């Protein structure tokens, strides 16, 4: 079953990031605060048309809160500038499921 509250568990402190090595927003940060520990998440980067490009986390056990990062590459290759959709799917052993979409800009 879906998580019952409408609170967003995954957020982006900033939506635009520039992996140019200047030390300012070089990586996309995905912050999360979950209702309990034990969630396992898969986080995938898609094009706006729905083509999967990169997996940030695959079946990763998450703490109750934390931050994951992405450097704008896939297999070490920088992706072109543009808009990307981050899809988060998190599952809890109790059966609770969280699915959220975030939008970011690689600039």
PAGU-987771 format. One record per residue (C-alpha): residue in three letters; residue number from 1; x, y, z. Coordinates in pm, 1 decimal. Each point is the difference from the previous one (the first is absolute). Layout:
+------+-----+----------+----------+----------+
| rest |  nr |       xx |       yy |       zz |
+------+-----+----------+----------+----------+
|  ala | NUM |        X |        Y |        Z |
...
+------+-----+----------+----------+----------+
***
This chain:
+------+-----+----------+----------+----------+
| rest |  nr |       xx |       yy |       zz |
+------+-----+----------+----------+----------+
|  unk |   1 |      0.0 |      0.0 |      0.0 |
|  unk |   2 |    104.1 |    358.1 |    -53.6 |
|  unk |   3 |    128.2 |    224.7 |    275.5 |
|  unk |   4 |   -309.5 |    165.4 |    142.8 |
|  unk |   5 |    131.1 |    348.4 |     72.2 |
|  unk |   6 |     47.5 |    248.0 |   -282.6 |
|  unk |   7 |    324.7 |    132.1 |    145.3 |
|  unk |   8 |    287.7 |    -15.6 |   -244.5 |
|  unk |   9 |    281.2 |   -219.2 |    130.5 |
|  unk |  10 |    259.5 |     86.7 |   -265.9 |
|  unk |  11 |     98.8 |    358.6 |    -84.5 |
|  unk |  12 |    265.3 |    192.2 |   -191.4 |
|  unk |  13 |    163.7 |    282.1 |    200.6 |
|  unk |  14 |     69.8 |    159.2 |   -341.2 |
|  unk |  15 |   -133.6 |   -108.6 |   -339.4 |
|  unk |  16 |    279.5 |    131.6 |   -223.6 |
|  unk |  17 |    349.5 |   -140.9 |     26.3 |
|  unk |  18 |    316.5 |     65.8 |   -198.0 |
|  unk |  19 |    265.0 |   -274.8 |     18.5 |
|  unk |  20 |    278.9 |    232.9 |   -112.5 |
|  unk |  21 |    232.5 |    -42.8 |    298.6 |
|  unk |  22 |    -43.4 |    351.8 |    142.3 |
|  unk |  23 |   -117.4 |   -135.8 |    336.1 |
|  unk |  24 |   -349.2 |    151.8 |    -30.4 |
|  unk |  25 |   -287.3 |   -246.5 |    -63.8 |
|  unk |  26 |    235.3 |   -239.6 |   -180.8 |
|  unk |  27 |   -222.1 |   -293.7 |     96.3 |
|  unk |  28 |   -374.3 |    -42.5 |     18.2 |
|  unk |  29 |   -104.2 |    -67.4 |    357.5 |
|  unk |  30 |   -304.4 |   -211.5 |     75.2 |
|  unk |  31 |    -98.2 |     41.5 |    363.6 |
|  unk |  32 |   -240.6 |   -237.7 |    165.4 |
|  unk |  33 |   -191.4 |    -37.9 |    322.8 |
|  unk |  34 |   -189.5 |   -327.9 |     30.8 |
|  unk |  35 |   -275.9 |    -94.5 |    246.9 |
|  unk |  36 |    212.1 |   -290.5 |    131.9 |
|  unk |  37 |    320.7 |   -187.8 |    -67.3 |
|  unk |  38 |     11.3 |   -312.5 |   -214.7 |
|  unk |  39 |    -93.0 |    152.5 |   -337.1 |
|  unk |  40 |    183.9 |   -131.7 |   -306.2 |
|  unk |  41 |     18.1 |    247.0 |   -289.0 |
|  unk |  42 |     71.1 |     -1.6 |   -369.8 |
|  unk |  43 |     64.3 |    345.3 |   -144.7 |
|  unk |  44 |     21.5 |     38.6 |   -376.4 |
|  unk |  45 |     75.3 |    298.5 |   -227.1 |
|  unk |  46 |   -224.3 |     30.8 |   -308.4 |
|  unk |  47 |    -22.7 |    233.1 |   -297.5 |
|  unk |  48 |   -320.2 |    210.7 |     -9.9 |
|  unk |  49 |   -135.0 |   -251.6 |   -255.3 |
|  unk |  50 |     47.4 |   -291.2 |    241.6 |
|  unk |  51 |    323.6 |   -160.8 |   -119.9 |
|  unk |  52 |    206.3 |   -134.9 |    294.2 |
|  unk |  53 |    357.4 |    134.9 |      2.4 |
|  unk |  54 |    158.6 |    -72.6 |    335.5 |
|  unk |  55 |    -68.2 |   -175.6 |    328.9 |
|  unk |  56 |    101.2 |    205.2 |    305.7 |
|  unk |  57 |    -96.5 |   -275.4 |    245.3 |
|  unk |  58 |   -104.5 |   -359.6 |    -65.3 |
|  unk |  59 |   -178.3 |   -178.7 |    285.5 |
|  unk |  60 |    191.2 |    213.4 |    249.6 |
|  unk |  61 |    -96.6 |    -23.1 |    366.1 |
|  unk |  62 |    -61.5 |    354.4 |    123.8 |
|  unk |  63 |     27.8 |    150.2 |    345.6 |
|  unk |  64 |   -297.9 |    193.9 |    134.1 |
|  unk |  65 |    151.0 |    318.8 |   -141.8 |
|  unk |  66 |    298.0 |     92.5 |   -213.1 |
|  unk |  67 |    121.0 |    123.0 |   -335.5 |
|  unk |  68 |     95.5 |   -175.8 |   -322.1 |
|  unk |  69 |    196.7 |    172.9 |   -275.5 |
|  unk |  70 |     38.2 |    -24.5 |   -376.7 |
|  unk |  71 |    282.4 |    160.5 |   -196.4 |
|  unk |  72 |   -183.1 |     28.8 |   -334.0 |
|  unk |  73 |    175.0 |   -293.5 |   -165.7 |
|  unk |  74 |    -92.8 |   -349.0 |   -107.2 |
|  unk |  75 |    277.5 |   -261.2 |     -8.6 |
|  unk |  76 |    248.1 |    287.0 |     43.3 |
|  unk |  77 |   -128.9 |    187.9 |   -306.4 |
|  unk |  78 |   -146.2 |    348.3 |     61.5 |
|  unk |  79 |   -359.4 |     34.7 |   -115.0 |
|  unk |  80 |    -99.0 |    299.1 |   -215.3 |
|  unk |  81 |   -153.4 |    311.0 |    153.9 |
|  unk |  82 |   -373.2 |    -21.1 |     38.2 |
|  unk |  83 |   -292.5 |   -103.0 |    214.1 |
|  unk |  84 |      0.4 |   -341.2 |    164.2 |
|  unk |  85 |   -263.3 |   -183.9 |    201.6 |
|  unk |  86 |    103.6 |   -188.2 |    313.5 |
|  unk |  87 |   -234.8 |   -286.9 |     89.6 |
|  unk |  88 |     20.5 |   -134.0 |    353.6 |
|  unk |  89 |   -158.4 |   -331.8 |     91.1 |
|  unk |  90 |     36.2 |   -101.8 |    363.8 |
|  unk |  91 |   -146.0 |   -311.1 |    157.1 |
|  unk |  92 |    -34.9 |    -98.6 |    364.7 |
|  unk |  93 |    -23.5 |   -362.7 |    123.2 |
|  unk |  94 |   -342.7 |     88.6 |    148.6 |
|  unk |  95 |   -130.0 |     47.6 |   -355.2 |
|  unk |  96 |      3.8 |    380.5 |     -3.3 |
|  unk |  97 |    115.4 |    145.1 |   -332.3 |
|  unk |  98 |    117.7 |    351.9 |    -80.9 |
|  unk |  99 |     27.2 |    119.1 |   -361.2 |
|  unk | 100 |    102.9 |    356.9 |    -73.2 |
|  unk | 101 |    118.0 |    194.2 |   -304.0 |
|  unk | 102 |    242.7 |    291.0 |     25.0 |
|  unk | 103 |    114.3 |    228.0 |   -280.7 |
|  unk | 104 |    351.0 |    140.8 |    -26.2 |
|  unk | 105 |    198.5 |    210.3 |   -245.8 |
|  unk | 106 |    352.5 |    -94.9 |    -99.8 |
|  unk | 107 |    152.0 |    330.4 |   -102.3 |
+------+-----+----------+----------+----------+
***
